Amino acid sequence: MDKRELKRQYKEAEIPAGVYRVLNTQSDRSLVGSSVNVNAILNRHRTELRAGSHRNRELQHDWNAFGEEVFRFEVLDTITPQDKPGYDVKGELGVLEDLWLERLSPYGDRGYNDHEHAG
């Protein structure tokens, strides 16, 4: 396969939008969030944690204390963007994220989210 074909396939590949979780398996605390590119945001969280520069101080503290091996990076749910005029992928993601926040309640002792905004 040549470079042009690989590039075409990459551009045609669907980028999954969805809700994710960074789970501390030691303490059962979670950070829940959503993104139009769920794989990229999970990579960003992992990179920031490894670099010691994550914006969530509690999560960074636990990462430093427990080590990378106790954390799992999970895609909880994905949506298939609709190819319709006026389709609001971010709005749909927000609704889906709210459902997962309600289900998992990742606040206080149970998580790293605050009540104002997610991951």
N, C-alpha and C positions, 0 to 999 in steps of 0.2 A: 504494500500500500504506500502511495507517495504522500508527501506532505500536504498537497492540496486536498486529497481525499480525507485525510485525517482531520484537517481543518474544517471541512464541510461537515463531517460527522459530529465534530465537537459543537459546531454552531447549531446543528439540528437536534442535538440531545436535549431532552427536557430537563430543566433545572428544577429540582423539587423544592416547592414552597411548603412550609409546615411549622409544626410546633416541636420543640426539642427540650431535652432536660440534661443538665449536668448533675449527676447523682453521686453523692458521697456515700459509698456503700458501708463505710465504718459507722457513720452517725445517722444514716438514712435522711440526710438533708438534701434538698434539691434546689437548683436554679432552673426555672422554667421560662421559656421565651419563644418567640416566633420570628421567622424571617422568610423573605421571598426566595432566599437561597440557603436552605437549612444546612447543607453540607459546608458551605463557606463559613457560616456563623459558628458552627461547632469547631471548625479548624481555627478560627480566630480566638475563641475562648481557650482552646488548648494551647495555642501559641502564646497568648498573653499570660496564662498561668505558668507556663514553662519559663517565660522571661521574667516572671515576678512582677508583672505590670498590669494585672487584671484590675479593672475599675471597681469590682466588688471586693472590698477589703476582707470581709468575713470569709468569702470563698477562697481568696488568695491565702489567708491565714491558715485555713484548714488544709489547703493543698500543700503548703509548706510543712505543716505539722504532721499530716498523715502520709504524704507522698502520692505521687501520680497513680500508683497501682490500685488505690482504693476508689478511684473515680471512674465513672462510666459516662460516656457521651452517647445519648440516645435520641433517635427521632421517634417522637411519640405519635405523630399523626401528620399526614400530608394531604394537600389538596391539589386537584388537577385544575389549573387555570382554564377558564372558559374563554373561547375565542369569540366573544360576543361584544358588541358595542356597549360601553358603559360598565363593563364588568369590573368590579372593585376587588382585586385580589388582596389588597392590604386590609380592607374592611372584613372580608371573609376570614382572613388570618386572625384578625383581632377577636372575632367571635369565637373561633376555635381555641385560641389561646385562653380566653376567659373561661371556657368550659374546662380546660385542663387545670387552670389555676384554681377553679372552684373544686374540682375533683381531688387535686393533690394538696391544696392549701400549703404551698411552700413558703410559709412566713414564720418568723420567730424561730423557735426550736426545731421547726420542721423544714426550714429552708432558708434560702439566701435572697428571696424576692422581698421587696418592700411592697406596701399596698398601693403606692402611686403608680408604679410602672414595673414592667417585667424586665428580665434578663438584658 
